[in-house]
Amino acid sequence: MSIPHILLGLLAERPKHGYELKREHDERLPGAKPVAYGQVYSTLQRLERDGLVAVAETVSDGGPERTVYRLTDEGRARIRAWLGEVEPPAPYVSGALFTRVVLALVAGEDPQLYLDRQRAAHLARMRELTAVKTDPDRTTARLLAADHALLHLDADLRWMDLAARRLADLTKEIA
């Protein structure tokens, strides 16, 4: 995910400072890879350099000074264009799971052991995400994030079942 696009999208609502953007990233995109404060501030500096955001004001409110950024017209056009793009489906058919199965065979290891361990890890994560879905205090965003992750994990589990059924044939091809 593009941190510059996320920040532009969050600024489309109204001007905000870096701390607020970091907090909103974490709240509005639950389950996303956390973004560090330093990454937020360095990205804001690049966006300002590129004319996509501008300093709206500097406020202190009795604490440290905070620079509030606003979206420029060019920044608003950039986020609109990005939101209008279709996210391309995964361009490569090989992923980490597939690669490990093949390389286990190449290295003379048992790929079924890898698949069994991976299945256990996926099932543990699915239990965690299912608990999120039943939490009465969860937000809709958190629910959607859990659903998204669960469906991907389910697809991986189905692929692991298929891979296990085809291991004998794959072993012959690699040997």
Secondary structure, 3 states (H helix, E strand, C coil): CCHHHHHHHHHCCCCEEHHHHHHHHHHHCCCCCCCCHHHHHHHHHHHHHCCCEEEEEEECCCCCCEEEEEECHHHHHHHHHHHHCCCCCCCCCCCHHHHHHHHHHHCCCCHHHHHHHHHHHHHHHHHHHHHHHHCCCCCHHHHHHHHHHHHHHHHHHHHHHHHHHHHHHHHHHHC
